[in-house]
Amino acid sequence: MKVNRPRILIAGLAAASMLAATLAAAPPGLAKASQPNITTWVSGLNAPRGITFDGNGNLYVSESGKAGPGPVGLTHTGKVSKYPWGSRTASWSTSFESLYATEDPTQPPDVLGPEGISALGNSCSSKDNERADSRAGRSGCQIRLITSESHDGVFAMTKGAVSTKQAGHLYSLNPRTGKAKNLSNVGDQQYDWTGDHKALFPSDFPDSNPYGVLIIKDHWTHKVRTFVADAGANTILEIMGNGTARVVSYIPNETAAPFRDSTPTCIAQGPDGMLYVATLNFVANLFVYHSGKSNVWRVNPNANYPTRPKLWASGLTTATACTFDRSGNFWAAEMFQPNASGPPGDVVRIPFKHPKTLNRMGGGMLPLPGGIAQGPDGSMYVSINSSSPDPGSGAVVKLRVHSDD
């Protein structure tokens, strides 16, 4: 079956390896940090995408899963696992659907499923948090997961061959048991919204692909709020208590073909309380300019569409995840940042007060990174081989930057 999916996010490892051999080196003039110490933390994962730590240091990892037989379909190999701090053994794992679709018959299928994950609060190991889901908006441990695509989009894309139950949904996860609770059908809401706003992107809308999620305590009101980055709709959303997706911002798309694919993938809360959104810009980075065409946008969480965001930083390459560390530095995982040799991938650090300064580290040692988060020990943790079709090839690695960096 031919699957028409021009904006699917992740290419297979074979394609990535081919690109690595042909892409130009990174643009000159960037600050270069010395190489960090990198060690494997958790291995044997299947397309690990999102990673996050809660206030007690527990690590949560989302895996998009594995493909099944045929050119398109569903498996139940998606997963979220919780790893207590210091342990490489999961205390629980919760399964989710994985969608796989073949874009190029000469390459392995792309796999999408559980993607962004975000945690907030302490007491994430105590039994009394069984009631966390019923105390929305209060203090305590809360975990949010977003899954890719949308039911309506997948149904249309596959001409009715695949009907999903979980695609494009926002879930809360019980921190003690991993039990998932559906909070919102984000994907179908945005598929409808882009259908109503088709003039924004006539060649591609309607489309939806929720990919990044962030749960925060509001900088001013201290209320708990949840935001989602939709990489298909190019929107930043706040998910309200009743499950409604409020459109906060539309991330500017490029204005001329073939550059109509900004693709916001992640959200991080800055020291100023604003939201910082990084983009993939897959076509411009990999097929035209070769690197340096992804941006970071500053978004007011209280804004409403059509208020435009402000450009904060540029020069990134295919950003797939982002976070701020406790010193106020912005970090992003760059899945296809080119390297002189070896597979693509790197991480970039940007000082909050100097957004034109990009420090890259780990090139050649972080293949196809998908997620990034700071651990309780101050180290950065990165998921790698996040788009590899090889079962069990994914991992989470620990990146310790030297103190003189």
RONU-573417 format. One record per residue (C-alpha): residue in one letter; x, y, z. Coordinates in steps of 0.1 Angstrom, whole numbers, plus 5000, padded with zeros to 4 digits. Example, Ala and Ser with C-alpha at 12.3 -4.5 7.8 and 13.67 -1.06 7.14 Angstrom:
<pts>
A512349555078
S513749895071
</pts>
This chain:
<pts>
M500050005000
K501350344991
V501350575021
N501350945014
R502851105045
P505051405035
R505551535070
I506251225090
L509051315114
I511651045116
A513650885088
G515050535092
L518650465102
A519650355067
A518650695053
A520350875082
S523550685075
M523450785039
L522851145048
A525751135072
A528151045044
T526951345022
L526151625046
A528551915049
A530351995081
A528752225107
P528852595099
P532052775111
G532053025139
L530152825165
A531552795200
K532952445206
A532852285240
S535452015248
Q534251665245
P532151545275
N532351205292
I529550985278
T528450655294
T525550425287
W522850445314
V520050215300
S520250005268
G518149765247
L515450015239
N513250045208
A513250395193
P513550585226
R512250935222
G511251135253
I513051125286
T512351315318
F513151315356
D510751375384
G511551565416
N512751245433
G515251165405
N513150885389
L513850855351
Y510950805327
V511650695291
S509150665262
E509850425234
S508050455201
G508350085195
K508949855166
A507449795131
G505349495123
P504849305090
G503749475058
P504049845047
V501749995074
G500049895106
L499949895143
T501949705169
H501749735207
T505449775212
G505350135223
K506250175260
V506850405289
S509150285317
K510150425351
Y513650375364
P514250465400
W517250685405
G520450485404
S518750175389
R518950035353
T515949815360
A512449955354
S510049945383
W507149945358
S506449965321
T503250065304
S502549955268
F501050175240
E500250145203
S502950205177
L502150315142
Y504550215114
A504450335078
T506650285048
E507550605030
D510350455008
P510150085000
T513950064999
Q514150185036
P512750045068
P509350175080
D509050485102
V507650415136
L505650665157
G504050605191
P504850745226
E506851055221
G507351345245
I507151295282
S507251545311
A507151515349
L506551765377
G506651745414
N508151545443
S506751245462
C506751045429
S507550725447
S505050735476
K501950525476
D499650815484
N500250935448
E497750675436
R495350965439
A497451205419
D495251195389
S492251315409
R494251605424
A494951785391
G496252135396
R497552055431
S501051985443
G502351635439
C503851415412
Q502251445378
I503551285346
R502351365311
L502851165279
I501951255243
T501551015214
S502051085177
E499651155149
S495851145151
H493050885146
D491551095117
G494851165101
V496050805102
F492650675089
A492850915060
M496550855053
T495950475051
K492650495033
G490850335062
A493250045066
V494450155101
S492150285129
T494050375160
K492750425195
Q495650605211
A497250815184
G497451185192
H496251145228
L497651315260
Y497851075290
S498651115326
L500650825342
N500250705377
P503750755392
R503450445414
T501850195390
G502250345355
K498550315348
A497650555320
K494650785320
N493450955288
L493251335293
S492751475258
N492351375221
V494851645210
G495451495175
D491951495162
Q491251845176
Q494251975157
Y493451775126
D490051965126
W491752295134
T494152275105
G491252175083
D489552495093
H492852685087
K493852525055
A495052855041
L497952855064
F499452555046
P497252465016
S499452185003
D499551995036
F496652075059
P494751915075
D497451755095
S498351685131
N501351515149
P501551595186
Y505151535195
G506351735225
V504751795259
L505652005289
I503952025323
I504852325344
K504052525375
D503052865362
H505753125368
W503253375381
T500153195393
H501852865404
K499052665388
V499952345370
R499652375333
T500252135304
F501452245269
V501852035237
A503852105205
D502151975175
A504751905148
G502151845121
A499852145128
N502852375137
T500952485168
I501752525205
L498752425226
E497652445262
I495552155272
M492752275295
G491152075324
N488251965302
G490651825275
T490252115251
A493352215232
R493752595233
V495952725204
V498552945220
S500753005190
Y501252905154
I505052865148
P505953055116
N506452835086
E508852935058
T507253135031
A508452974999
A508552614986
P510052384995
F510552525030
R507052495044
D507952265072
S509152435104
T507852145126
P507952235163
T509051935183
C509652045219
I508852295246
A510952415275
Q510152665302
G512752935305
P514053115336
D511653405327
G508653175327
M508253195289
L508052885267
Y510952815243
V510052605213
A512652435190
T511952325154
L512952035131
N513052215097
F513751875081
V513651975044
A515752295047
N518352135069
L518851805051
F518051865014
V518852235008
Y521152405032
H522452085050
S522452235085
G521852535107
K518252615097
S516352515129
N515152785153
V514152845189
W510953055193
R509953245225
V506253195232
N504153375258
P502153095275
N499253335280
A499053435243
N496453325219
Y496653265182
P497253465160
T499753635183
R503153565167
P506053425187
K509553585188
L512653435173
W515153375202
A517853165187
S518853015153
G521552805137
L520352465152
T519952155131
T516851925133
A516051975170
T513951695184
A513951775222
C514852065244
T515252155281
F516752415304
D519352305330
R519352445365
S521952705355
G519552855329
N521252715298
F519052595270
W519852245256
A518552075225
A519151735209
E519951765172
M519051435155
F520751495122
Q523451745131
P526151645106
N529551505116
A532651475096
S532551095101
G530050845116
P526350885121
P524751225125
G523651365159
D524751605186
V523551825214
V523752195216
R523952425247
I522852795245
P523453035274
F520153205283
K521753555282
H523653485250
P521353315226
K523653365196
T526353145213
L525852775203
N528152525221
R528052175205
M529451865222
G529251495216
G529451485178
G530151135166
M529250995201
L525451065201
P523950895171
L520351005163
P519551165196
G515851195204
G515351325240
I517351525265
A516951595303
Q519051695332
G519451435360
P519551505397
D523351465395
G523651765372
S524551555342
M522551565309
Y520851245298
V520151175261
S518250905243
I520150785212
N519450575181
S515950715186
S514950655150
S516850325144
P514750045130
D517049785146
P515249635177
G517049705210
S519649945195
G518350245214
A519750365247
V519950645272
V523350775278
K524751005305
L526651315293
R528951475319
V530351805308
H533751895322
S533652165349
D535852395329
D533252405301
</pts>
